[in-house]
Amino acid sequence: MVPGPDFLVVVRSATEHPGKGRAAALGAQSGLCAHMLAAGIGLSLIAARTPVVYAAIKLAGAAYLVHLGVRAVLAARRLRAGRETARAIRSPTARDDASRGRWRSGFAQGFLTNVLNPKAALFFLSVLPQFVDGGGSTTRQIFLLGTLDVLVGVAYWFALVAVAARLRALLDRPKIRRRWELTTGWLFIAIGFGVAAGAA
C-alpha cells in the first residue's frame, strides 16, 4: 500500500496531461501483467532464486529511475533558463502527433518502471499464492487473481489521475512547475540510488 515509483510516474505524468497520466497508469499495469505471466510460467521463481538475475533487474530498475530523475532536473533547469517554451499546437495533425507522443511516453515510463521493479514480481510470488486453492490449477488461479489485481489497479490509477490532473492549473506557473520538476526529479534519483544500494 506504500506508494512506490509507479505512483510518482503516474502522478507526474498526470500533471503534464491527463492523457499521459492514463497512459502511464495503463503502462504500469501492463508491467504487472508481464510479471503475472512470468510468475504463471515459473520465470519469476527462477529469477527470485538466482541472486545475480534478481540483482541485475534491481540495478536496471534503479538506473531507469535515476534516468527519469535526471531528465526532470534538466527540465527544471531549462525552465529556469527560460528555454522551455509553451507547446502551442495549432494544426489538428500537430495535436494528434503531440497526443500520440504523450501516450507513448507515458505508457513506456509506466511499463518500464513496473517491469523493472522486482518487488512487483515478488508480489505475484509471495502474496497471490496464499489465495490459491490447492485443488485447482495453480497457473490458472494465479492468472485470475493477477487479472483482478490489475483491473482494480487500473480503476485506482484512473481515479488518482483525475485528482492529480487538477494540479495542472497550479503547475502552469513557471516557478511552481520548476520546483515540482526539481522535487520529483530528486525523488526519482533518491529512490533509484536506494534500490541500487539494496541490490549491492
C-alpha positions as CSV (number, residue, x, y, z in Angstrom):
1,M,0.0,0.0,0.0
2,V,3.0,2.3,0.3
3,P,3.3,4.5,-2.9
4,G,6.3,3.4,-5.0
5,P,8.0,4.7,-8.2
6,D,4.9,3.8,-10.3
7,F,2.9,6.2,-8.1
8,L,5.3,9.0,-8.8
9,V,5.4,8.3,-12.5
10,V,1.6,8.3,-12.8
11,V,1.2,11.5,-10.8
12,R,3.9,13.3,-12.6
13,S,2.5,12.3,-16.0
14,A,-1.0,13.3,-15.0
15,T,0.2,16.8,-14.0
16,E,1.6,17.1,-17.5
17,H,-1.6,15.9,-19.2
18,P,-4.4,13.7,-18.1
19,G,-4.0,11.5,-21.2
20,K,-0.3,11.0,-20.4
21,G,-1.3,10.1,-16.8
22,R,-3.8,7.5,-18.0
23,A,-1.2,6.1,-20.4
24,A,1.3,5.8,-17.6
25,A,-1.3,4.0,-15.5
26,L,-2.0,1.5,-18.3
27,G,1.7,1.1,-18.8
28,A,2.3,0.4,-15.1
29,Q,-0.5,-2.2,-15.1
30,S,0.9,-3.8,-18.3
31,G,4.2,-4.2,-16.4
32,L,2.3,-6.1,-13.8
33,C,0.8,-8.3,-16.5
34,A,4.4,-9.1,-17.6
35,H,5.2,-10.2,-14.0
36,M,2.0,-12.1,-13.8
37,L,2.8,-14.0,-16.9
38,A,6.4,-14.7,-15.7
39,A,5.0,-15.9,-12.3
40,G,2.5,-18.2,-14.1
41,I,5.1,-19.9,-16.2
42,G,7.7,-20.1,-13.4
43,L,10.2,-17.5,-14.7
44,S,9.8,-15.2,-11.6
45,L,10.6,-18.0,-9.3
46,I,13.8,-18.7,-11.2
47,A,14.8,-15.0,-11.1
48,A,14.0,-14.7,-7.4
49,R,16.1,-17.8,-6.6
50,T,19.0,-16.6,-8.7
51,P,20.8,-13.7,-6.9
52,V,22.6,-12.5,-10.0
53,V,19.5,-12.2,-12.1
54,Y,17.5,-10.6,-9.3
55,A,20.3,-8.0,-8.6
56,A,20.5,-7.3,-12.4
57,I,16.8,-6.5,-12.6
58,K,17.1,-4.2,-9.5
59,L,20.1,-2.4,-10.9
60,A,18.3,-1.9,-14.3
61,G,15.3,-0.5,-12.5
62,A,17.4,1.7,-10.4
63,A,19.3,3.1,-13.4
64,Y,15.9,3.8,-15.1
65,L,14.6,5.7,-12.1
66,V,17.8,7.8,-12.0
67,H,17.4,8.5,-15.7
68,L,13.9,9.8,-15.1
69,G,15.1,11.9,-12.3
70,V,17.9,13.4,-14.3
71,R,15.5,14.3,-17.1
72,A,13.2,16.0,-14.6
73,V,16.1,18.0,-13.1
74,L,17.3,19.1,-16.5
75,A,13.7,20.2,-17.4
76,A,13.7,22.3,-14.3
77,R,17.0,23.9,-15.3
78,R,15.6,24.7,-18.8
79,L,12.6,26.3,-17.2
80,R,14.8,28.4,-15.0
81,A,16.9,29.5,-18.0
82,G,13.7,30.3,-20.0
83,R,14.5,27.8,-22.7
84,E,11.4,25.7,-22.0
85,T,8.7,27.1,-24.3
86,A,4.9,26.6,-24.2
87,R,3.8,24.0,-26.6
88,A,1.4,25.9,-28.8
89,I,-0.3,23.4,-31.0
90,R,-2.3,24.9,-33.9
91,S,-3.0,22.3,-36.6
92,P,-5.0,19.1,-36.0
93,T,-2.1,17.0,-37.3
94,A,0.3,18.6,-34.8
95,R,-2.2,18.0,-32.0
96,D,-2.6,14.3,-33.0
97,D,1.2,13.9,-33.1
98,A,1.6,15.5,-29.7
99,S,-1.2,13.3,-28.3
100,R,0.4,10.1,-29.6
101,G,3.8,11.3,-28.3
102,R,2.4,11.9,-24.8
103,W,0.7,8.5,-24.9
104,R,3.8,6.6,-25.9
105,S,6.0,8.4,-23.4
106,G,3.6,7.9,-20.5
107,F,2.9,4.2,-21.3
108,A,6.7,3.5,-21.7
109,Q,7.5,5.2,-18.4
110,G,4.8,3.3,-16.5
111,F,5.6,0.0,-18.1
112,L,9.4,0.2,-17.6
113,T,9.0,1.4,-14.0
114,N,7.0,-1.7,-13.1
115,V,8.5,-4.3,-15.3
116,L,11.9,-3.4,-13.8
117,N,10.6,-3.5,-10.3
118,P,11.5,-6.8,-8.6
119,K,9.0,-6.0,-5.8
120,A,6.2,-6.4,-8.3
121,A,7.5,-9.9,-9.2
122,L,7.7,-10.8,-5.5
123,F,4.1,-9.8,-5.1
124,F,3.0,-12.5,-7.5
125,L,5.3,-15.0,-5.9
126,S,4.6,-14.3,-2.2
127,V,1.1,-12.7,-1.9
128,L,-1.1,-14.3,-4.5
129,P,-0.1,-17.9,-3.8
130,Q,-1.6,-17.5,-0.3
131,F,-5.0,-17.3,-2.0
132,V,-4.5,-20.3,-4.4
133,D,-6.7,-23.4,-3.8
134,G,-4.5,-26.4,-3.9
135,G,-7.3,-28.4,-5.5
136,G,-7.3,-26.4,-8.8
137,S,-4.8,-25.3,-11.4
138,T,-2.2,-23.0,-9.8
139,T,-1.3,-21.3,-13.0
140,R,-5.0,-20.6,-13.9
141,Q,-5.7,-19.2,-10.4
142,I,-2.6,-17.0,-10.5
143,F,-3.7,-15.5,-13.8
144,L,-7.3,-15.0,-12.5
145,L,-6.1,-13.3,-9.2
146,G,-3.5,-11.3,-11.1
147,T,-6.0,-10.1,-13.6
148,L,-8.3,-8.9,-10.8
149,D,-5.4,-7.1,-9.2
150,V,-4.5,-5.4,-12.5
151,L,-8.2,-4.3,-13.1
152,V,-8.5,-2.9,-9.6
153,G,-5.2,-1.1,-10.1
154,V,-6.5,0.5,-13.3
155,A,-9.5,1.8,-11.5
156,Y,-7.3,3.2,-8.7
157,W,-4.8,4.8,-11.1
158,F,-7.5,6.5,-13.2
159,A,-9.1,7.9,-10.0
160,L,-5.6,9.2,-9.0
161,V,-5.1,10.7,-12.4
162,A,-8.4,12.6,-12.2
163,V,-7.2,14.1,-8.8
164,A,-3.6,14.8,-9.9
165,A,-4.7,16.4,-13.2
166,R,-6.3,19.2,-11.1
167,L,-2.8,20.3,-10.1
168,R,-2.1,21.3,-13.7
169,A,-3.6,24.8,-13.2
170,L,-1.3,25.4,-10.3
171,L,1.7,24.0,-12.1
172,D,1.2,26.3,-15.1
173,R,3.1,28.9,-13.1
174,P,6.7,28.5,-14.2
175,K,8.2,28.9,-10.7
176,I,6.0,26.2,-9.2
177,R,6.5,24.0,-12.2
178,R,10.2,24.3,-11.8
179,R,10.1,23.4,-8.2
180,W,7.8,20.4,-9.0
181,E,10.2,19.2,-11.6
182,L,13.2,19.5,-9.2
183,T,11.3,17.8,-6.4
184,T,10.1,14.8,-8.4
185,G,13.5,14.6,-10.2
186,W,15.4,14.3,-7.0
187,L,12.8,11.9,-5.6
188,F,13.4,9.6,-8.6
189,I,17.1,9.8,-8.1
190,A,16.9,9.1,-4.4
191,I,14.7,6.1,-5.0
192,G,16.9,4.9,-7.7
193,F,20.0,5.0,-5.5
194,G,18.1,3.4,-2.7
195,V,17.1,0.5,-5.0
196,A,20.7,0.2,-6.2
197,A,22.0,0.1,-2.6
198,G,19.6,-2.7,-1.9
199,A,21.0,-4.7,-4.8
200,A,24.6,-4.3,-3.7
